[in-house]
Amino acid sequence: MTKALLFAWISCLLLPVFPASGALLYDGFGYTSGAALSGQTNNDVSPALTWAYVGSGANSADPKIGAGSLS
Amino acid sequence: MGNSVLTDRTQSGVARIALPSPQTSGTIYYSMILKVTDITNLNNTTTGSFLAGLNNSIGAGASIASAGAALMIHRDANNASAYNLGMAVSTANADRVFDTVAHDTSQTLCVVGAYQFNPGADDDNAYLWINPASSTFRTNNVPAPDVSSLGLTSTAAVSDIPTNQLTSVFLRNNGVEPNQIQIDELRVDTTWAGVTGGVPEPGSGMIVLLAAAALGMRRRRAACES
């Protein structure tokens, strides 16, 4: 446990030194199953971004969150 | 553990999320893990439908007026229980180009799409890779695409994205799609490496994740990672 805390502390110190790497945008869809995707806030990016709904009229729901991952 | 996204062909709505900054040049890639879990009602064998892509607007709206690097799907013409994926630099039917490899509901695919800005009019391109070689992951060795939708060679009036910018990525329900498609691990980046296993941007949970890694917990697999 001590090593883990030390590792986290060192990592915290290094974060401002190394620029963010990886994708501009990443979403692993760790949201509540059954909810609409629109309205979900992606905290995997900084600053956090929220999925917006695009549609109108009847039968115009957007994709939903399903249980389980493909990864 | 994360969940995933499910499409529904009985609905027609779209969800889109803004990119951290507008993209106006170069090549913009996106990747996802995709599985068609119920192919029922996928009947179109020609122009198909687009289920995802890049967009030039952000926030709520009434409709997706345009799309760049639209990820296409239609039923395989020779196998009613299989589908083909495709790519379109715009949503115009003339820009829709499909792969000929048949896929079925048993397969989970790594899909990479890309939109390439070019300086002239009607000359932007879009590309699709399906299960690209894992040896290219996390590198900038971009393999040859499986599908190319080229603005200059299409007969569409205008293939370039209107306003010449990409500001969001979207996932779409549509009645031409199969009953259900499952999507996970969405990434957008300006590099191939960034969408094939790159590390997500550090967020507020980064420190917790690092501590968990130090404790020996199993690292979650990245998108399109072998």
Boltz contact constraints between the chains, C-beta under 6 A:
constraints:
  - contact:
      token1: [A, 4]
      token2: [B, 211]
      max_distance: 6.0
  - contact:
      token1: [A, 4]
      token2: [B, 214]
      max_distance: 6.0
  - contact:
      token1: [A, 4]
      token2: [B, 215]
      max_distance: 6.0
  - contact:
      token1: [A, 7]
      token2: [B, 214]
      max_distance: 6.0
  - contact:
      token1: [A, 8]
      token2: [B, 207]
      max_distance: 6.0
  - contact:
      token1: [A, 8]
      token2: [B, 210]
      max_distance: 6.0
  - contact:
      token1: [A, 8]
      token2: [B, 211]
      max_distance: 6.0
  - contact:
      token1: [A, 11]
      token2: [B, 210]
      max_distance: 6.0
  - contact:
      token1: [A, 12]
      token2: [B, 207]
      max_distance: 6.0
  - contact:
      token1: [A, 20]
      token2: [B, 201]
      max_distance: 6.0
  - contact:
      token1: [A, 20]
      token2: [B, 202]
      max_distance: 6.0
  - contact:
      token1: [A, 21]
      token2: [B, 199]
      max_distance: 6.0
  - contact:
      token1: [A, 22]
      token2: [B, 198]
      max_distance: 6.0
  - contact:
      token1: [A, 22]
      token2: [B, 199]
      max_distance: 6.0
  - contact:
      token1: [A, 22]
      token2: [B, 200]
      max_distance: 6.0
  - contact:
      token1: [A, 22]
      token2: [B, 201]
      max_distance: 6.0
  - contact:
      token1: [A, 23]
      token2: [B, 187]
      max_distance: 6.0
  - contact:
      token1: [A, 23]
      token2: [B, 189]
      max_distance: 6.0
  - contact:
      token1: [A, 23]
      token2: [B, 194]
      max_distance: 6.0
  - contact:
      token1: [A, 23]
      token2: [B, 198]
      max_distance: 6.0
  - contact:
      token1: [A, 24]
      token2: [B, 20]
      max_distance: 6.0
  - contact:
      token1: [A, 24]
      token2: [B, 188]
      max_distance: 6.0
  - contact:
      token1: [A, 24]
      token2: [B, 189]
      max_distance: 6.0
  - contact:
      token1: [A, 25]
      token2: [B, 19]
      max_distance: 6.0
  - contact:
      token1: [A, 25]
      token2: [B, 188]
      max_distance: 6.0
  - contact:
      token1: [A, 26]
      token2: [B, 187]
      max_distance: 6.0
  - contact:
      token1: [A, 26]
      token2: [B, 200]
      max_distance: 6.0
  - contact:
      token1: [A, 27]
      token2: [B, 186]
      max_distance: 6.0
  - contact:
      token1: [A, 28]
      token2: [B, 2]
      max_distance: 6.0
  - contact:
      token1: [A, 29]
      token2: [B, 2]
      max_distance: 6.0
  - contact:
      token1: [A, 29]
      token2: [B, 3]
      max_distance: 6.0
  - contact:
      token1: [A, 29]
      token2: [B, 4]
      max_distance: 6.0
  - contact:
      token1: [A, 29]
      token2: [B, 5]
      max_distance: 6.0
  - contact:
      token1: [A, 30]
      token2: [B, 2]
      max_distance: 6.0
  - contact:
      token1: [A, 33]
      token2: [B, 3]
      max_distance: 6.0
  - contact:
      token1: [A, 37]
      token2: [B, 5]
      max_distance: 6.0
  - contact:
      token1: [A, 37]
      token2: [B, 15]
      max_distance: 6.0
  - contact:
      token1: [A, 38]
      token2: [B, 15]
      max_distance: 6.0
  - contact:
      token1: [A, 43]
      token2: [B, 203]
      max_distance: 6.0
  - contact:
      token1: [A, 44]
      token2: [B, 200]
      max_distance: 6.0
  - contact:
      token1: [A, 44]
      token2: [B, 203]
      max_distance: 6.0
  - contact:
      token1: [A, 45]
      token2: [B, 201]
      max_distance: 6.0
  - contact:
      token1: [A, 46]
      token2: [B, 201]
      max_distance: 6.0
  - contact:
      token1: [A, 46]
      token2: [B, 203]
      max_distance: 6.0
  - contact:
      token1: [A, 49]
      token2: [B, 17]
      max_distance: 6.0
  - contact:
      token1: [A, 49]
      token2: [B, 18]
      max_distance: 6.0
  - contact:
      token1: [A, 51]
      token2: [B, 15]
      max_distance: 6.0
  - contact:
      token1: [A, 51]
      token2: [B, 17]
      max_distance: 6.0
  - contact:
      token1: [A, 52]
      token2: [B, 16]
      max_distance: 6.0
  - contact:
      token1: [A, 52]
      token2: [B, 59]
      max_distance: 6.0
  - contact:
      token1: [A, 52]
      token2: [B, 60]
      max_distance: 6.0
  - contact:
      token1: [A, 53]
      token2: [B, 60]
      max_distance: 6.0
  - contact:
      token1: [A, 54]
      token2: [B, 14]
      max_distance: 6.0
  - contact:
      token1: [A, 54]
      token2: [B, 16]
      max_distance: 6.0
  - contact:
      token1: [A, 54]
      token2: [B, 61]
      max_distance: 6.0
  - contact:
      token1: [A, 54]
      token2: [B, 64]
      max_distance: 6.0
  - contact:
      token1: [A, 55]
      token2: [B, 13]
      max_distance: 6.0
  - contact:
      token1: [A, 55]
      token2: [B, 14]
      max_distance: 6.0
  - contact:
      token1: [A, 56]
      token2: [B, 62]
      max_distance: 6.0
  - contact:
      token1: [A, 59]
      token2: [B, 11]
      max_distance: 6.0
  - contact:
      token1: [A, 60]
      token2: [B, 12]
      max_distance: 6.0
  - contact:
      token1: [A, 60]
      token2: [B, 13]
      max_distance: 6.0
  - contact:
      token1: [A, 61]
      token2: [B, 11]
      max_distance: 6.0
  - contact:
      token1: [A, 61]
      token2: [B, 13]
      max_distance: 6.0
  - contact:
      token1: [A, 62]
      token2: [B, 13]
      max_distance: 6.0
  - contact:
      token1: [A, 62]
      token2: [B, 14]
      max_distance: 6.0
  - contact:
      token1: [A, 62]
      token2: [B, 15]
      max_distance: 6.0
  - contact:
      token1: [A, 63]
      token2: [B, 5]
      max_distance: 6.0
  - contact:
      token1: [A, 63]
      token2: [B, 7]
      max_distance: 6.0
  - contact:
      token1: [A, 63]
      token2: [B, 15]
      max_distance: 6.0
  - contact:
      token1: [A, 63]
      token2: [B, 171]
      max_distance: 6.0
  - contact:
      token1: [A, 63]
      token2: [B, 173]
      max_distance: 6.0
  - contact:
      token1: [A, 64]
      token2: [B, 6]
      max_distance: 6.0
  - contact:
      token1: [A, 65]
      token2: [B, 3]
      max_distance: 6.0
  - contact:
      token1: [A, 66]
      token2: [B, 4]
      max_distance: 6.0
  - contact:
      token1: [A, 66]
      token2: [B, 6]
      max_distance: 6.0
  - contact:
      token1: [A, 67]
      token2: [B, 3]
      max_distance: 6.0
  - contact:
      token1: [A, 69]
      token2: [B, 1]
      max_distance: 6.0
  - contact:
      token1: [A, 69]
      token2: [B, 2]
      max_distance: 6.0
  - contact:
      token1: [A, 69]
      token2: [B, 4]
      max_distance: 6.0
  - contact:
      token1: [A, 69]
      token2: [B, 184]
      max_distance: 6.0
  - contact:
      token1: [A, 70]
      token2: [B, 4]
      max_distance: 6.0
  - contact:
      token1: [A, 70]
      token2: [B, 33]
      max_distance: 6.0
  - contact:
      token1: [A, 70]
      token2: [B, 35]
      max_distance: 6.0
  - contact:
      token1: [A, 70]
      token2: [B, 108]
      max_distance: 6.0
  - contact:
      token1: [A, 70]
      token2: [B, 184]
      max_distance: 6.0
  - contact:
      token1: [A, 71]
      token2: [B, 184]
      max_distance: 6.0
  - contact:
      token1: [A, 71]
      token2: [B, 185]
      max_distance: 6.0
  - contact:
      token1: [A, 71]
      token2: [B, 221]
      max_distance: 6.0
